Amino acid sequence: MFVCMTIHEASQQLRFQLFHQYDEREAGNITDLVMENITGWKRIDRVVNKTASLSAAQQALLQSYTNALLNNTPLQYVLQEAWFYGLRLFVDENVLIPRPETEELVDWLVKEYRQGPGDRQALPGLATHILDMGTGSGCIALAIKKCLPAAFVHACDISLAAIELAKKNAAALQLDINFHLLDILTASPGLLPVFDIIISNPPYIPQKDKDDMAPNVLQYEPMLALFVEDNDPLLFYKAIANFAQPGLAKNGLIYMEIHEDMADAVVDLFKHYGYSGIEIKKDLQGKDRMVKVSVGKETGRDPVRGLPTKSA
């Protein structure tokens, strides 16, 4: 028998059930987001209309969401949405849930670009080409295109499901991104344009760190996008370094998210490959989480002809 519930009663019930798995603050935040999704009303509207009744369909949806949350499904997968740099994205278990640290990486690139011209003085009259390597939901590429509409933004991923999802987000946001089904580890720069900027949040968590991960991450987020083997934790940074040597224009830049314990190792790796102008940046928590690499004007590719530039 259907028992009608008010918005207030439904909120209280969900919050109480979530207390078993989340602290009070997080339970409250999740409850607010779920109730907003179900009712379409912001918190103030739900307070004003707290005695309004949920429909049978809304209560069924609430029960479905509750069951998933109590089974450790991340909220973003439950609601099939995540916010990134002001953009509302569709997400599912084929892609990572965008993180605040990755927003900081995008913010670094965007702010430096806008402060220009800087390194872009080497490219007079040319549009900037940017590549997001390992795009997942498309969050990085889409945020950059939204902020820098004149840039030609490309994005690649090894997962066809991820590419299709990212295309869905691009279409919903009406942002023009060039997507490529491509494995970072075997990508050939010759098949793509010459890029002025490469940005990437590659897999970097060693397998040995799995025991420290939250259950909802291990059970639902794609392992391929998270973990690397313990004996080769810099695998994807090596691939980026190799790709960028012929794949970046003169005075090109590389922006990467990194493991907080591997900053020095990433810097040493790029120095080993002959790069200079390497900068580590801390996130808002004070952790070394980002690296920028500058490609010298003598070692990049000619952005017009797309051919390697000879060293002096």
N, C-alpha and C positions, 0 to 999 in steps of 0.2 A: 504494500500500500504506500503510495506517495505521500510523504509528509513534507509540507511546505516549510522552507527555511527562509529567514530574513537574511539580508546581507550581513548584519551584525552577528547573527548566530553562526552563519557559515564561516565568517572570519575567525571568530573565537574558537570554533571547532578545529579549523585547520591549524591555527597557531598552537593549540594544545597538543595536537598530534605530532607536530614538528618538533616540539620540545624534547622528544625522545632522541632526536638525532642532531639537533642544532642548538646553539646557545640562544638565549632569549632575543638578542638583537637580530641575529641572522634569521631566526624563525619569523620575527616580525617583518623583516624586509622581504622574505620570500612570500609571506602571506599577502603583503601589499601588492606585490607584482602579480601574483596569481589572481587575486580578486580584481585587479585592474584589467587583466586580460579577459577574465570571464564576463565582467559587467560592462567594460568599456568606459568606466568612470574613474577619475582620479580620486585620491584619498578624500579630499574635501567634499566631493560630490557623494561619496559613499557614506561619509559621516552625516551629511544632510539627509540622505535617503536611507539611513541604516535600517529602517523598518520595512523597506520595500522587499518584496519577496523574489527569490530566485525562481526562474522557470524550471520545469522538469529537465529541459535540455541543459540549462546552466548547472543544475545540481549534478547531473550525470557527468558533465565535463569536470566539475570540481572533484568528484570521486575518482575519476580517471587520473587527474593530475596528482591527487593525494597518494593514490596507490603507487604511481611512478616515483614520486619524491621519497616515499617511505622505502622504496626499493633502491635507493641511492642514485637514481637517475638525476644528473645535473639539471638544475632549473632551466637553463637555456635550451637543453634538448627537450624538456617537457613542453615548454612554450614554443619551441622551434624558432626562437629569435634571440638575438644578442645585439647589444649596442656597442659600436666601436667608432671612436672619434666623431660622435654625433650622428652616425649612420645606423639605421635599423637594418640588421642583416638576418636573413634566414639561415639557420644552422641545423644540422642533424649529426648523427654519429659518424658520418663520413669525413667530418672536418673537426679540427680543434676549435674549442671555444676561445674566441679572442680574449687576450689578457691585457690588463692595464700597462704592463711593461712594454708591450708591443705598440701601444698607443704612444708611449714616450719615444720609441724609435722613430715612428712616423713624424712625430712632432719635431724631433731633432732635424730630420731631413727637410721638412717643410719650412721651418723657421730659417734654417741656413740658406735655403734656396731663395726665399723671399728677401733675405738680407743682401743678396747678390749685388752686382753680378759675380764677384769673386772669380772662381775657376771658370765660370761660364764666359769670361772674356775671351777665352780661347776658341769660342764657338760663335763668332759674330753672325747674326742673321739666321742661325740654325735653331730649329725647335729641339727641345730636350727630349731624349729617348730614355725611358726608365724601365728597368726590368725587376719585377718581384719574383724571386726564385723560391718556389715552394709555397704557392699562394693560398692553398686551403680554401677557406670561405671567400677569398678575394679581399679580405678586410684591408690589407696594406695597400694593394693596388687601387682599390676603390676610394680609400681615404685620400691618397695622393692625387688621384684624378679629380676628386671633388675640390681639393684645395688648389691644385695647379692645372686648371682646365686646358691650358695651352700645350701641356706636355703630352707626348705620345707614350702611353703606359702599356707595357706588356706584362703578362703574368704566366708562369708555368707551374705545372705540378705533374707528378707521376701518376696520380689517381684520376681516372676518368670521372668517377663519381664526384670528386672534389671540383674538377673543372666544370662539370655540368651545374653543380650547385652555385659556384662562383658566377657563372654566366647568368643564372637566374637572378642573383643579387644585382649584377650589373644592369640587367634589363629592368628590374624593379626600380632602380635608382636612376635610370636613364644616363648611365655613364659608359663611355666608349672605351673598352679595354680589349687589347689583342691577347687572346688566350692561346696557350700552346701546351699540348700534352707532351711532357718532356721529363726525362729523368735527370736530375741535377748531376748525378754521378757519371753520366755518360753523355751529357749535352755537348753538342758541337757548336761553337760560336758562329761558324760559317753559315749555318742555316738560319740565323737571326740577324736583325740589324745590328749596327754598332751602337752600343749604349753609352750614355754619358753617366748614368748612375745605376748601380745594382743595389738592391736592398733585399735582405733575407732574414727570416726567422727560422733557421733550419733545425732539424732534430739535434739535440745536444745533451739530453739527460742520459747518463750511463745506466746500463741495466742494473747495476748494483744499487742504484738509488730507488728502485721500485718499492722497497719495503717502507720508504719514507713518504710514499705518495698516498693521497687520499683515495679511499675505496671507489668513490664515484668517478675519479679520473681513470683508474686502472680498469674498471669494469666497462666504461662506455666510450672514452675518447680513443681515437685511432693510434695504436702503438707505433705505427710506421712514422707518424709525424712527431713523436715524442722522443723515442729512445734510440741510442746508438750502442754498439758493442763496447764493453769495458776496455778491450785492447786497442780500440781505435776511436776514441771519443771526438777527435777532430776531423773525422772522415768527410763531413760535408763542407767544412771550412777549407780543406784541401781542394775539394772539387770547385768551390767558388774561386779560390785563388788561381787554379788552373784555367777555369773558364774566363776569368777577367783579364788574364794576360793578353790574349788576342781579342777578347770580346768587349773591352772598354775603349772609349775614345781617349785622346790625349787629355790630360787633366781630369780624367774620370774619377768617380768616387764610389766607394763601397760602404754601405751601412749594414751592420749585422747585429742581431741580438745574440747574446752569449750566456753561457752558464756562469754564475757568479764566481765559481772557483777556477775558471779556466781563462780568465782575462790574459794573464801573462803568457800562457801557452798559445793562445790565439795570436797574440802580438808576435811571439817568437816564430810562429809558423809563417806569418806573412813576411816577416823580415827574411826568413830562409828562402822565400820565393822571390826575393828582390824588391819587395815593396817598401816604401818609406812613408813618412807623414802619417803615422798610425796614432790614433787617439782613442783612449778609453774614456767612457762616460758612465757615471753612476746614475742609477735610477733614483726615484724619490725616496726610496728606503735606504739610500746610501750604499747600495751594492753595485759592484762593477758588472753591468748588464748589457753594455753596448760598446761597439767598436766601429770607428770610421777609418777607412784606408784611402789615402789619396794616391792616384796613379800619376806618375811623373809625365810631363809633356813629351819626354823623349821615348817613352816606352808604350804609349797607347797607340790606337789605330786612328787613321785619318777618318774623320766623321763623314767626309764627303765621298771619298772613293771606297771606303770600307776595307782598305788594305793596311797591313801592318806598317807602322812607321819605323824607319831605321834609326838606330841610335846614332848619336853624333860621334 
